[in-house]
């Protein structure tokens, strides 16, 4: 019963993902800052298939995206990666045997503009198996920038509006090693308002994305 209650609480938090912004490193400039401040400009159609390399504080992993699985999600992910949105984003929520979540930006100004940059729902053609990548949301047609990677087979999410758009094809051991020391303690509202300054001061051991890049064969 205790485990069931914890899982239900965790699922609820996936629904209440607050729409985020961009992760600005206090020590460096945010890539494509001007464009990132204008979400409407980031509307390119993604390739049918493409791969993204995540270089993180724990090592590298690769996500392969298949646009057909969830076209709106794939397009949003492609544009975010291409413009450097995920660089320096923290893995702020880690639930063992469930998922790891990231995508709230370290720059509060970007969080403000992305809060209303929502995309419409995809019907979804794949299940939330281990290693599959999905957007979090706060209800129908509210996906923005937060995504999670499934640690387990979570097919119970399939009929709750969480269609995967890609999967980890290399480096799942890296994803598994992301620190779970803080669990779900970081407050999403404070991350939105205060960015990485809050996380670095309060949760200094959080792992993070150094950079996310589209591999050359899919770059436009």
Buried (B, 14 or more C-beta within 10 A) or exposed (E): EEEEEEBEEBBEBBBEBBBBBBBBBEEEEBBBBEBBBEBEEBEEEBBEBBBBBBBBBBBEBBBBBBBEBBBBBBBBBBBBBBBBBBBBBBBBBBBEEBBBBBBBBBBBBBBBBBBEBBBEBBEBEBBBBBBBBBBBBBEEEBBBBBBBBBBBEBEEBBEEBBBBBBBBEEBBEBBBBBBBEBEBEBBBEBBBEBBBBBBBEBBEEBBBBBBBBBEEEBEE
